[in-house]
């Protein structure tokens, strides 16, 4: 005779709008590290800010795989759909964690406040030719040549006049000038 385990359940989340790729990556990483043994399966489609394609993913326990797939159709609502199957899942915790990834002006402002360098700060950037002096001219910079969903913490105008961007806010890429 088969016994049903009431501690196993599924939770679905449908969230309109876009989510921030970096925040989603941090949340999923932490979630799988802390709760991976309880999450039997996770799958979904995410609407990532600054990406024309849907991000499709699946995870089994702690193994995660995802990639940008089909384009969003004209008129198709940009929304994320997630499904979790697991043991002793906390629906409020999952919803709150995902909602913290939604791309809003408040989230952007919060991310900017965590950056080390203000606009106008003199910095040095690591380039192919070594450390080069410049000045921070933009926060959370994005251009069409970046990978889908990517946003650079800084755009820097080098003393030569060339504009570059720092992919991460770390000392081995950008430091006080």
Secondary structure, DSSP 8 states (H G I E B T S, - for coil): -----TTEEEEEEEEES-B-HHHHHHHHHHHHHHHTTTEEEEEEEE-BTT-SEEEEEEEETTEEEEEEEEE--TT---EEEEEEEEES--HHHHHHHHHTTB--HHHHHHHHHH-S--TT-EEEEEETTEEEEEEEEEEEE--TTS-TT--EEEEEEETTS-EEEESS--TTTEEE-
